[in-house]
Amino acid sequence: MADNTDILLDDTFDLIIENGDFKLGDAWVQDIELILTLSKGELKSDPLLGPDLIQAINAKERNVRIEQRVKVNLERDGKQVSNIKIDNGNIIIIP
């Protein structure tokens, strides 16, 4: 897996500051969480990135289609995942 060191965010996506500086650490999970919250057009650097999960849920898409949306968008950002599964409304991603 590639080096995923980046500035870390807390649960509300605010910067974590320690000893007057940004906290660094493995941001792989954080990156995935951010991607999953995106809708297409929200990210200026890549307007096509975003699985539009709210739209998919409101349209009552099948889990297989939502899993495909997630996989395509994670791969678009360079994330390598071996399996994506939806279980009881939770998205489970296995690197």
C-alpha positions as CSV (number, residue, x, y, z in Angstrom):
1,M,0.0,0.0,0.0
2,A,1.2,3.5,-0.8
3,D,2.3,6.0,1.8
4,N,-0.9,7.5,3.2
5,T,0.6,10.0,5.5
6,D,-1.4,13.3,5.5
7,I,-2.8,15.9,7.8
8,L,-5.4,14.3,10.1
9,L,-8.9,15.5,10.7
10,D,-11.2,14.8,13.6
11,D,-14.7,13.2,13.4
12,T,-16.2,16.5,12.2
13,F,-13.5,17.0,9.6
14,D,-11.8,19.8,11.5
15,L,-8.0,19.9,11.5
16,I,-6.3,18.2,14.5
17,I,-3.7,20.5,16.1
18,E,-1.1,19.1,18.5
19,N,1.6,21.1,20.1
20,G,0.8,24.0,17.8
21,D,1.2,22.1,14.6
22,F,-1.0,19.9,12.3
23,K,-1.1,16.3,13.4
24,L,0.1,13.9,10.7
25,G,-0.7,10.2,10.4
26,D,-2.1,7.5,8.2
27,A,-5.1,9.1,6.4
28,W,-6.3,6.1,4.3
29,V,-9.6,5.7,6.1
30,Q,-10.1,9.5,6.4
31,D,-9.5,9.9,2.6
32,I,-12.2,7.2,1.9
33,E,-14.6,8.8,4.3
34,L,-14.2,12.2,2.5
35,I,-14.6,10.6,-0.9
36,L,-17.8,8.9,0.2
37,T,-19.3,12.2,1.3
38,L,-18.8,13.8,-2.1
39,S,-21.3,14.4,-4.8
40,K,-20.1,14.9,-8.4
41,G,-19.0,18.5,-9.0
42,E,-18.1,19.3,-5.4
43,L,-14.3,18.8,-5.7
44,K,-12.8,21.5,-8.0
45,S,-9.7,19.5,-8.7
46,D,-11.7,16.5,-9.9
47,P,-15.4,17.4,-10.6
48,L,-16.2,13.8,-11.6
49,L,-15.1,12.3,-8.2
50,G,-18.0,11.5,-5.9
51,P,-20.3,8.5,-5.6
52,D,-23.5,10.6,-5.0
53,L,-24.5,8.2,-2.2
54,I,-27.4,10.3,-1.1
55,Q,-28.9,10.3,-4.6
56,A,-28.3,6.5,-4.8
57,I,-30.0,5.9,-1.4
58,N,-33.0,8.2,-2.3
59,A,-33.4,6.3,-5.6
60,K,-33.4,3.1,-3.7
61,E,-30.6,1.6,-5.8
62,R,-29.6,-2.0,-5.2
63,N,-26.6,-2.6,-3.0
64,V,-24.6,-4.0,-5.9
65,R,-25.0,-0.7,-7.8
66,I,-24.0,1.3,-4.8
67,E,-20.9,-0.9,-4.2
68,Q,-20.0,-0.4,-7.9
69,R,-20.3,3.4,-7.4
70,V,-18.0,3.3,-4.4
71,K,-15.4,1.1,-6.1
72,V,-15.2,3.2,-9.2
73,N,-14.8,6.4,-7.2
74,L,-12.2,5.0,-4.9
75,E,-10.2,3.7,-7.9
76,R,-10.5,7.1,-9.5
77,D,-8.7,8.5,-6.5
78,G,-6.0,5.8,-6.7
79,K,-7.3,3.7,-3.7
80,Q,-6.8,0.0,-4.2
81,V,-9.5,-2.1,-2.5
82,S,-10.1,-5.8,-2.8
83,N,-13.7,-5.9,-1.7
84,I,-16.6,-3.6,-1.0
85,K,-19.8,-4.9,0.7
86,I,-22.9,-3.2,2.1
87,D,-24.2,-4.9,5.3
88,N,-27.1,-3.5,7.3
89,G,-26.6,-0.1,5.7
90,N,-22.8,0.0,6.5
91,I,-20.2,0.1,3.7
92,I,-17.4,-2.3,4.5
93,I,-14.2,-1.7,2.5
94,I,-11.4,-4.2,2.6
95,P,-8.0,-3.0,1.3
